[in-house]
Amino acid sequence: MSQRLRFLLDTNILIPLQDSYQVLANNLANFVMLASIGGHQLLHHPASITDFERDKDVQRKARNLQRIRQYPALETPAACPWNTETTGANDACDNEILYALACDAVHALVTEDQGIHAKAKVRGLSGRIYTIQMAEDWLRRLHEPHKVVLPNIQDLPLHSLTPELSSIFFDSLREGYAGFDDWFRQKARENRMAWVYRDETGAVAAICIYATQADEAINDAGERLSGKALKLCTFKVGDTVRGRKIGELFLKASFQYATKNACEHVFLHTNAERHDYLIRLLQDFGFAERGNYGCDVVLVKAHPIAAPDASTLPPLEYVKRFFPHFRQDAQVQKFLIPIQPHFHEILFPDYQPIQSCLFNLPNNVGNAIKLAYLCHAQTKSIHVGDVVLFYRTDDEMAITSIGVVDRFEMLDDAAQIASLVSRRTVYSITEIAKMAKRPTKVILFRLVEHLSKPVAYNQLLRDGVVTGPIQSICKITNESFSRAIAAARN
């Protein structure tokens, strides 16, 4: 069973790798090192050769062709049916590369080209295309899990950040918004708050400035949102820390804030051309376009106080659109998943029986919303949108957490598993390879919540949710699920 991943590298990745006059960015250099350590293959697509051969600068063309050929080519890729006589040369090259990904010639594509990222989304391939920061973060999780420093989000008043306003982190915000410094200081005087992530040096590396609004126009058409709304006024994740799921952490913070403060919508304005990746992230969590505000696109997520009609959408689409609400009607299957304390702590490091403040969470990827769980359970009947209840065994012997299934697969190839769990993983490649010696169930899910009152095993017995020890994944009835949730809420 292979543990090696195959990465297809776009030209904007390959050229810096082979340019002896260019200092590699830390992320790129570390990605190459980790790929070498893990024995992963770095490949180029023959279409990239064709792309370079069109260069009219003879010397540059020769130099680039010599460099790219130092990496092996993808052998005999299938011809791309997406190209026609009217397809431009650049688009044809992009299509050839994306079609190879669609044909499973490689596990992942690495590119900084936002145009290719956008095309990948249209083709349903966005889950397998990475920026260099994201790819490096993935390999660090597989090969250096003990070295992964993960986000600890702080909730801070803007005035505490005023001394750092002149730092280079804020330069791009100044460039994109005339008068940003004056606006920042004005909002600091109003005690505006922000979620902040600092990098290993202590410098601000990501920020989300937020505010509660009511009955204010959100777009040029003058549209207004009903009830209170949470506006994400400024949302920036610095280049050096992208790939660490910080954007997802900001969204988790915003959803929790909106829930606690009865905000019925979450929205923001952003530049579509400059922030394509952010828009894709937001859309995956239920944000939808609602017109424009000047040069920016407006994205809004409904965050209803009461759960909307469950029959309106399929279960997965429902939780995407209305998170943290999820479908729990009788048409949705429910499963109990027993998990040992050690693995529970790895998967859910932010869990505590008595919930702590959001911003006192440990530094771990488990704080995110989209997670992955591996096991050897016998069940094969889990489907997309099913509800999973995680039952912590041994010490607490209680249901602690609720999730909704994104995807369920049974695999026995370590590289396939690593590719599927990708940046959700809390497992090293060694642990994945050990598990893959037997058919492994891969459960990708969205963490909805940790129960403020875990439901103990004895309570489950009394209520007839279970009839004996919970030793493997088991399906429970809708009535049993309702009794378990009622016990957690009382």
matplotlib code that plots the C-alpha trace (Angstrom):
import matplotlib.pyplot as plt

x = [0.0, 1.5, 2.3, 3.5, 1.6, 1.9, 1.8, 1.4, 3.2, 2.1, 4.7, 4.5, 5.8, 8.3, 10.2, 11.1, 12.2, 14.8, 15.8, 19.2, 19.0, 15.8, 15.6, 12.8, 10.0, 10.1, 6.8, 8.0, 11.4, 9.9, 7.3, 10.1, 12.0, 9.0, 8.1, 11.7, 11.5, 8.2, 9.2, 6.4, 6.6, 6.7, 5.7, 5.1, 2.5, 3.6, 1.2, 3.6, 6.3, 4.0, 3.2, 6.9, 7.6, 5.3, 7.6, 9.1, 12.0, 14.4, 16.8, 14.1, 12.4, 15.5, 16.2, 12.7, 12.6, 15.9, 14.6, 11.2, 12.7, 14.7, 11.4, 9.8, 6.8, 3.4, 3.5, 0.9, -1.9, -5.3, -6.3, -8.5, -12.0, -12.7, -10.6, -12.1, -10.8, -11.9, -10.1, -7.3, -3.7, -3.5, -7.0, -6.1, -3.0, -5.0, -7.6, -5.0, -3.6, -7.0, -8.2, -5.2, -6.3, -9.9, -8.5, -6.8, -3.3, -2.1, -3.4, -3.2, -2.3, -0.2, -0.5, -0.6, -2.7, -6.1, -7.6, -6.9, -8.3, -11.5, -11.7, -11.1, -14.2, -16.3, -15.1, -15.7, -11.9, -11.4, -10.8, -7.6, -6.0, -3.6, -1.6, 2.0, 1.2, -1.7, 0.4, 3.3, 0.8, -0.6, 2.8, 3.8, 0.7, 1.7, 5.4, 5.9, 2.6, 4.5, 5.8, 2.6, 1.8, -1.9, -4.0, -5.0, -7.5, -7.7, -10.6, -9.0, -10.1, -8.7, -7.0, -4.7, -3.4, -2.9, 0.9, 1.2, -0.8, 2.3, 3.5, 3.7, 0.8, -1.6, 0.0, -2.3, -5.3, -4.0, -3.5, -7.1, -8.9, -8.0, -8.0, -7.7, -5.5, -8.0, -10.9, -9.0, -8.3, -11.9, -13.2, -10.6, -12.1, -15.5, -14.1, -14.5, -13.3, -11.3, -10.3, -6.5, -4.0, -0.3, 2.5, 5.4, 7.2, 4.2, 3.4, -0.2, -0.6, -4.4, -7.3, -11.0, -12.6, -16.3, -19.3, -23.0, -25.4, -29.1, -31.2, -28.3, -28.0, -25.6, -25.3, -25.7, -29.3, -30.1, -31.1, -31.4, -31.2, -33.9, -32.9, -29.4, -26.5, -22.8, -20.6, -17.0, -15.6, -12.0, -10.9, -7.3, -5.1, -1.4, 0.5, 2.9, 0.2, -2.2, -3.1, -3.4, -7.2, -7.2, -10.0, -12.1, -11.4, -12.5, -15.8, -16.2, -15.8, -18.2, -20.9, -20.5, -20.7, -23.8, -25.5, -24.8, -25.9, -29.0, -27.6, -29.8, -27.2, -23.4, -22.0, -19.0, -17.8, -14.8, -12.9, -13.8, -10.6, -8.1, -9.9, -11.0, -9.8, -11.7, -14.9, -14.6, -14.1, -17.2, -19.4, -18.5, -19.9, -23.2, -22.4, -24.1, -23.7, -26.1, -25.1, -22.3, -21.1, -19.0, -16.2, -16.8, -19.1, -21.4, -21.6, -24.3, -25.0, -28.4, -28.0, -31.6, -32.3, -34.8, -34.0, -35.6, -37.9, -35.9, -37.6, -36.2, -32.7, -30.7, -29.0, -25.5, -26.6, -28.8, -25.9, -23.7, -26.4, -27.7, -24.8, -24.9, -28.5, -28.5, -31.2, -32.2, -35.6, -36.5, -35.2, -31.7, -29.7, -28.0, -24.9, -23.0, -19.3, -17.2, -13.8, -11.0, -9.9, -6.5, -8.0, -10.8, -8.2, -6.3, -9.5, -11.2, -8.5, -10.9, -13.4, -13.8, -16.7, -17.5, -17.0, -14.3, -14.4, -13.9, -10.7, -9.0, -8.8, -5.6, -3.5, -4.7, -6.3, -9.1, -10.5, -11.7, -15.1, -14.1, -12.5, -11.7, -12.0, -10.5, -11.6, -12.0, -15.7, -17.8, -20.5, -20.8, -24.2, -23.1, -24.1, -23.5, -25.6, -26.0, -25.6, -22.8, -22.6, -19.1, -19.1, -15.9, -15.2, -13.3, -13.0, -16.1, -18.2, -20.5, -21.7, -19.6, -19.9, -22.2, -21.1, -22.6, -21.0, -19.4, -18.2, -17.8, -15.3, -13.7, -10.1, -6.9, -4.4, -2.5, -1.8, -5.5, -6.5, -3.9, -5.2, -8.8, -8.4, -5.9, -5.6, -8.3, -5.9, -4.7, -3.0, 0.6, 1.4, 2.9, -0.4, -2.4, -0.2, -0.6, -4.4, -4.4, -3.1, -6.8, -9.8, -10.3, -13.4, -12.8, -15.4, -15.1, -17.5, -18.4, -18.2, -21.5, -20.9, -19.5, -22.4, -22.3, -23.8, -22.3, -24.8, -23.4, -23.7, -25.9, -28.3, -28.3, -29.1, -32.0, -33.5, -33.2, -30.8, -28.5, -29.0, -25.4, -21.7, -20.9, -18.0, -18.4, -20.2, -24.0, -27.0, -29.7, -33.3, -34.6, -36.5, -33.3, -31.4, -34.1, -33.9, -30.1, -30.3, -33.1, -30.8, -28.0, -30.2, -31.9]
y = [0.0, 3.3, 6.1, 8.4, 11.3, 12.6, 16.4, 18.1, 21.5, 24.4, 26.5, 29.3, 26.7, 25.0, 28.1, 29.4, 25.8, 25.8, 29.5, 29.5, 33.3, 33.3, 32.7, 30.2, 31.4, 29.4, 27.7, 26.5, 25.4, 23.5, 21.9, 20.5, 19.3, 17.5, 16.0, 14.6, 13.2, 11.5, 10.2, 12.1, 12.8, 16.3, 16.3, 18.7, 18.4, 18.2, 21.1, 23.3, 22.5, 23.7, 26.8, 27.7, 27.0, 29.8, 32.3, 34.7, 35.5, 32.9, 33.0, 32.9, 30.1, 28.0, 28.7, 27.8, 24.6, 23.4, 24.1, 22.4, 19.2, 18.7, 17.4, 14.3, 14.8, 13.2, 10.3, 10.1, 12.1, 11.6, 14.1, 16.9, 16.9, 20.3, 22.1, 23.2, 25.1, 28.3, 27.7, 30.1, 28.8, 29.7, 28.3, 25.1, 24.6, 25.2, 22.7, 20.0, 20.3, 20.3, 17.3, 15.3, 16.0, 15.0, 11.7, 11.0, 11.1, 12.8, 13.3, 17.1, 20.2, 23.0, 26.4, 30.1, 30.9, 32.1, 31.7, 27.9, 27.8, 29.3, 26.9, 24.0, 25.0, 25.0, 21.5, 20.2, 19.9, 22.6, 20.1, 18.9, 22.1, 23.9, 27.0, 26.4, 27.4, 25.0, 22.2, 22.8, 22.8, 19.5, 17.8, 19.3, 17.6, 14.3, 14.4, 16.9, 16.8, 17.6, 20.8, 22.2, 25.5, 26.1, 29.1, 30.6, 33.3, 36.3, 38.7, 42.1, 45.8, 47.6, 50.2, 47.5, 47.0, 50.7, 50.6, 47.9, 49.8, 50.9, 47.3, 45.8, 43.5, 46.4, 47.7, 45.8, 47.1, 50.6, 50.0, 48.6, 51.2, 54.9, 56.3, 52.9, 54.3, 57.0, 54.5, 52.1, 54.8, 56.1, 52.5, 52.0, 55.0, 53.4, 50.2, 48.1, 44.5, 42.1, 38.5, 38.3, 35.6, 36.2, 34.2, 32.5, 35.8, 37.5, 39.7, 40.2, 37.7, 37.6, 39.8, 39.9, 43.2, 42.8, 44.8, 44.3, 46.3, 46.7, 48.1, 49.4, 49.2, 46.4, 47.0, 49.7, 48.6, 49.7, 46.2, 45.8, 42.7, 41.9, 41.9, 42.2, 41.3, 40.6, 42.5, 41.2, 44.6, 43.6, 40.0, 39.3, 36.3, 37.1, 35.3, 33.7, 31.9, 30.8, 27.1, 27.0, 27.1, 30.5, 31.7, 28.8, 29.7, 33.3, 31.9, 29.6, 32.6, 34.6, 31.9, 31.5, 35.2, 35.5, 32.7, 34.2, 37.7, 36.7, 38.0, 36.7, 37.3, 37.4, 39.4, 41.2, 43.1, 41.9, 42.4, 39.5, 39.6, 39.9, 37.6, 34.6, 32.0, 33.8, 33.8, 30.1, 29.5, 31.6, 29.9, 26.5, 27.8, 29.1, 32.6, 33.8, 36.9, 39.7, 42.4, 44.9, 47.7, 49.9, 47.8, 45.0, 42.0, 41.5, 38.1, 37.2, 34.1, 33.5, 32.8, 32.3, 32.1, 29.3, 26.3, 26.7, 24.1, 20.9, 19.8, 22.7, 21.3, 18.1, 17.5, 18.6, 21.6, 22.5, 22.6, 24.5, 27.2, 27.4, 26.3, 25.7, 24.4, 20.9, 18.6, 16.1, 14.9, 11.3, 11.2, 11.7, 8.8, 9.1, 7.2, 6.8, 6.8, 5.5, 7.2, 6.6, 9.5, 9.8, 10.1, 12.3, 14.8, 14.7, 15.3, 17.7, 19.5, 22.4, 20.1, 20.5, 19.1, 22.6, 24.7, 27.4, 30.7, 30.4, 32.3, 30.2, 27.2, 25.3, 25.6, 22.8, 22.1, 20.3, 23.7, 24.0, 23.1, 20.6, 17.5, 13.9, 10.7, 7.3, 3.9, 0.2, -0.1, -2.6, -0.2, 0.7, 2.5, 6.1, 8.6, 12.3, 14.5, 11.9, 13.0, 11.6, 11.7, 11.2, 9.1, 9.4, 6.0, 4.9, 8.0, 10.2, 7.5, 10.2, 11.7, 14.9, 16.2, 16.4, 16.5, 16.2, 13.9, 15.6, 12.4, 8.7, 6.3, 2.9, 2.8, 0.7, 2.8, 5.2, 7.8, 7.8, 8.3, 11.1, 12.8, 12.5, 13.8, 16.4, 19.4, 18.1, 15.5, 15.1, 11.9, 11.5, 9.6, 6.8, 6.5, 6.5, 3.8, 1.7, 2.0, 1.3, -2.2, -3.0, -1.4, 2.0, 4.0, 7.7, 10.0, 13.7, 15.8, 19.2, 19.7, 21.4, 21.7, 20.2, 19.6, 21.9, 19.0, 15.7, 12.8, 10.0, 6.3, 5.6, 8.3, 6.7, 3.3, 4.8, 6.5, 3.4, 5.1, 2.0, -1.4, -2.2, -1.1, 1.2, -0.7, 0.2, 2.6, 1.9, 3.4, 4.8, 5.6, 9.1, 8.8, 7.7, 10.7, 13.0, 11.6, 12.0, 15.6, 16.4, 15.1, 17.3, 20.4, 20.0]
z = [0.0, -1.1, 1.3, -1.4, -2.7, -6.2, -6.6, -10.0, -9.9, -12.0, -13.7, -11.1, -8.6, -10.8, -11.9, -8.4, -7.6, -10.3, -10.4, -8.7, -8.5, -6.5, -2.8, -2.1, 0.2, 3.5, 2.7, -0.7, 0.5, 3.4, 1.1, -1.2, 1.9, 3.3, -0.1, -0.2, 3.3, 2.6, -0.8, -2.5, -6.2, -7.7, -11.3, -14.2, -16.9, -20.6, -21.3, -19.3, -21.8, -24.6, -22.6, -22.3, -26.0, -26.9, -25.1, -27.7, -25.4, -26.7, -23.8, -21.2, -23.0, -23.1, -19.5, -18.3, -20.5, -19.1, -15.5, -15.8, -17.3, -14.1, -12.7, -14.1, -16.5, -16.0, -18.3, -21.2, -19.6, -21.2, -23.9, -22.5, -24.0, -22.5, -25.2, -28.5, -31.5, -29.9, -26.6, -26.0, -25.5, -21.9, -21.1, -23.0, -20.8, -17.6, -18.8, -19.6, -16.1, -14.4, -16.5, -15.4, -11.8, -12.7, -14.1, -10.8, -12.5, -9.2, -5.7, -5.8, -7.9, -6.4, -8.0, -7.0, -10.1, -8.8, -12.2, -12.1, -8.5, -9.8, -12.8, -10.4, -8.4, -11.5, -12.3, -8.8, -8.1, -5.5, -2.7, -4.5, -5.5, -3.2, -2.8, -1.7, 1.9, 2.0, 0.5, 2.9, 5.9, 4.7, 4.6, 7.9, 9.4, 7.9, 8.7, 11.5, 13.5, 16.7, 15.1, 13.8, 15.6, 15.3, 15.8, 19.1, 18.3, 20.6, 21.0, 21.4, 21.3, 18.3, 20.5, 21.9, 18.3, 17.5, 18.3, 15.6, 13.0, 11.1, 10.6, 7.1, 7.8, 7.5, 4.2, 1.9, 3.8, 3.4, -0.3, -0.7, 1.4, 1.3, 4.7, 6.5, 9.3, 10.1, 10.0, 12.3, 14.9, 14.7, 15.4, 18.1, 19.9, 19.6, 21.3, 18.1, 18.6, 16.4, 16.4, 16.0, 15.3, 16.0, 14.4, 16.1, 16.5, 18.2, 15.2, 14.0, 11.1, 10.7, 11.7, 11.5, 12.7, 13.4, 14.5, 15.1, 12.9, 12.5, 9.6, 7.6, 3.8, 2.8, -0.9, -3.6, -4.1, -0.6, 0.5, 4.3, 6.4, 8.9, 12.6, 13.9, 11.6, 12.3, 9.9, 9.3, 8.5, 7.8, 7.1, 6.3, 6.7, 6.0, 3.2, 5.7, 7.7, 5.0, 5.0, 8.8, 8.8, 10.4, 8.1, 9.2, 12.9, 12.2, 10.8, 13.8, 16.1, 14.0, 14.1, 17.9, 18.4, 16.1, 18.0, 21.4, 20.3, 18.3, 15.0, 12.1, 9.4, 9.0, 6.0, 4.6, 1.6, -0.3, -3.6, -5.9, -7.9, -5.0, -2.6, -4.7, -2.1, 0.7, -1.4, -2.0, 1.7, 2.5, 0.0, 1.5, 4.7, 3.3, 2.2, -1.0, -3.1, -2.6, -5.0, -4.8, -2.5, -4.7, -6.2, -3.7, -3.8, -0.9, 0.7, 3.2, 5.3, 6.9, 10.6, 11.8, 15.5, 15.0, 12.8, 9.3, 7.8, 7.6, 4.3, 2.3, 1.6, 1.7, 5.0, 4.0, 2.1, 5.1, 7.6, 5.2, 4.7, 8.2, 10.5, 13.4, 12.7, 11.2, 10.0, 12.7, 11.5, 11.0, 7.4, 8.7, 10.1, 13.5, 14.7, 18.0, 17.5, 20.4, 20.7, 23.2, 25.4, 23.7, 20.2, 21.5, 22.9, 19.5, 17.5, 19.9, 21.8, 22.5, 24.3, 28.0, 30.1, 31.3, 28.3, 28.5, 26.7, 23.0, 23.1, 25.7, 23.4, 22.9, 19.8, 17.6, 14.2, 16.1, 16.9, 13.3, 11.9, 9.2, 10.7, 9.8, 11.8, 10.9, 12.4, 11.7, 12.5, 10.6, 9.5, 5.9, 6.1, 6.9, 4.3, 3.6, 5.9, 8.6, 12.2, 14.3, 18.1, 19.5, 22.7, 24.8, 26.3, 29.4, 31.6, 30.9, 29.2, 27.8, 24.5, 24.1, 20.6, 17.5, 13.9, 10.4, 7.8, 4.8, 3.2, 4.1, 2.4, 3.0, 1.9, 2.4, 0.6, 2.9, 0.1, -0.8, 2.8, 3.3, 0.1, 1.2, 4.8, 3.5, 5.8, 8.1, 9.4, 12.9, 12.0, 10.8, 7.7, 9.9, 11.8, 8.6, 7.1, 10.2, 10.0, 6.3, 6.8, 7.3, 5.4, 7.1, 7.4, 6.6, 8.1, 7.0, 9.1, 10.3, 14.0, 15.1, 18.8, 22.0, 24.4, 27.4, 29.3, 28.1, 28.3, 30.5, 29.7, 32.7, 31.4, 27.9, 29.5, 31.6, 28.5, 26.4, 23.9, 24.2, 25.8, 26.6, 26.3, 23.3, 21.6, 17.9, 15.7, 16.0, 14.5, 16.8, 16.2, 15.8, 19.1, 20.9, 19.4, 20.6, 24.1, 24.2, 23.0, 25.5, 28.3, 27.1, 27.0, 30.4]

ax = plt.figure().add_subplot(projection="3d")
ax.plot(x, y, z, "-o")
ax.set_aspect("equal")
plt.show()
